[in-house]
Amino acid sequence: MERIPEPELMEKKDQVIYYDEADFSEGEVNLINQINHYLLRKNISLGEKDLIVDLGCGPGNISEKLAIKWPSTKVIGIDGSKEMILRAEYNKKISTNQKQLKNLRYICSDIKDIKSNNFLLEKKISLLVSNSLIHHITHLEDFFNTIRILSSNITVNFHKDLKRPLDEKSALELKAKCSIKYNEILTNDYYASLRASYTFKELKNFTLENDLSSLDVFEDSDKYLIVYGNV
Ligand SMILES: C[S@@+](CC[C@H](N)C(=O)[O-])C[C@H]1O[C@@H](n2cnc3c(N)ncnc32)[C@H](O)[C@@H]1O
């Protein structure tokens, strides 16, 4: 199936509200566990001196879970959508986990502009994460350039995203399944995301052709891809 890009930022109010209200917690907990296992395998433990950055953080679902998992580590969630950042700030404010979230802050910025933000340079990033971001990025080089700029020799990258279905029929089947659980706006967004997603081959070839072969690409079931490792 041909890739059909979708708008990068999620800026429409209803789109943001429905995304925020949906329960994606099973997949989110799964991602935190995957990151944790990977760090354990690499003998890396995160503490006060470390910095975690969550790119395309949306309403903060993953940022909050990262902050709760590593409560002494500073976590920064970044999103280019003002609506999403407002929602993330609100979710943080009403959270019952205030104590663990004191090290979490949000920044509204397009990932392509992060290089001009000095706040990040005060500390090297230990863990650079994203979930469901890559498919929003129109040109793959914009995503990989950003993580190249933000990474140092200590940075562990862990980026999970949807995998583009093989054909339109499979995409429509996934859309139909989604519509059982979610409303029309969320279902249409999911379908647009499936069509905008990259394939294993596209991500793998990009890393190989752009001197990023220290990053690995992993097919996580038939639905997800994970780009991980050091840059
Ligand atoms: C599908 S949501 C995922 C949100 C969150 N990571 C999660 O797992 O729930 C994708 C998010 O990426 C943000 N985004 C897309 N392109 C971006 C860019 N170029 N710079 C910053 N944020 C971006 C969107 O605004 C949106 O909030």
The ligand as an SDF file (V2000), in Angstrom:
LIG
                    3D

 27 29  0  0  0  0  0  0  0  0999 V2000
   -0.6580    9.9330   17.8740 C   0  0  0  0  0  0  0  0  0  0  0  0
   -0.1070   11.1860   18.9400 S   0  0  0  0  0  0  0  0  0  0  0  0
    0.8450   10.2710   20.1160 C   0  0  0  0  0  0  0  0  0  0  0  0
    0.8720   10.9410   21.4600 C   0  0  0  0  0  0  0  0  0  0  0  0
    1.6310   10.1840   22.5530 C   0  0  0  0  0  0  0  0  0  0  0  0
    2.9960    9.9630   22.1870 N   0  0  0  0  0  0  0  0  0  0  0  0
    0.9640    8.9000   22.9130 C   0  0  0  0  0  0  0  0  0  0  0  0
    1.5720    7.8350   22.7270 O   0  0  0  0  0  0  0  0  0  0  0  0
   -0.1770    8.9150   23.3880 O   0  0  0  0  0  0  0  0  0  0  0  0
    1.1770   12.0070   17.9960 C   0  0  0  0  0  0  0  0  0  0  0  0
    1.6120   13.3300   18.5900 C   0  0  0  0  0  0  0  0  0  0  0  0
    2.7670   13.7960   17.8970 O   0  0  0  0  0  0  0  0  0  0  0  0
    2.6660   15.1910   17.7440 C   0  0  0  0  0  0  0  0  0  0  0  0
    3.5260   15.6020   16.6140 N   0  0  0  0  0  0  0  0  0  0  0  0
    3.4040   15.2370   15.3200 C   0  0  0  0  0  0  0  0  0  0  0  0
    4.3410   15.8090   14.5710 N   0  0  0  0  0  0  0  0  0  0  0  0
    5.0970   16.5670   15.4010 C   0  0  0  0  0  0  0  0  0  0  0  0
    6.2060   17.4230   15.2120 C   0  0  0  0  0  0  0  0  0  0  0  0
    6.7370   17.6290   14.0040 N   0  0  0  0  0  0  0  0  0  0  0  0
    6.7240   18.0540   16.2860 N   0  0  0  0  0  0  0  0  0  0  0  0
    6.1750   17.8750   17.5230 C   0  0  0  0  0  0  0  0  0  0  0  0
    5.1140   17.0900   17.7650 N   0  0  0  0  0  0  0  0  0  0  0  0
    4.5790   16.4300   16.7170 C   0  0  0  0  0  0  0  0  0  0  0  0
    1.1960   15.4470   17.4780 C   0  0  0  0  0  0  0  0  0  0  0  0
    0.8150   16.7870   17.7100 O   0  0  0  0  0  0  0  0  0  0  0  0
    0.5680   14.4400   18.4430 C   0  0  0  0  0  0  0  0  0  0  0  0
    0.3160   15.0280   19.6850 O   0  0  0  0  0  0  0  0  0  0  0  0
  1  2  1  0
  2  3  1  0
  2 10  1  0
  3  4  1  0
  4  5  1  0
  5  6  1  0
  5  7  1  0
  7  8  2  0
  7  9  1  0
 10 11  1  0
 11 12  1  0
 11 26  1  0
 12 13  1  0
 13 14  1  0
 13 24  1  0
 14 15  1  0
 14 23  1  0
 15 16  2  0
 16 17  1  0
 17 18  1  0
 17 23  2  0
 18 19  1  0
 18 20  2  0
 20 21  1  0
 21 22  2  0
 22 23  1  0
 24 25  1  0
 24 26  1  0
 26 27  1  0
M  CHG  2   2   1   9  -1
M  END
$$$$
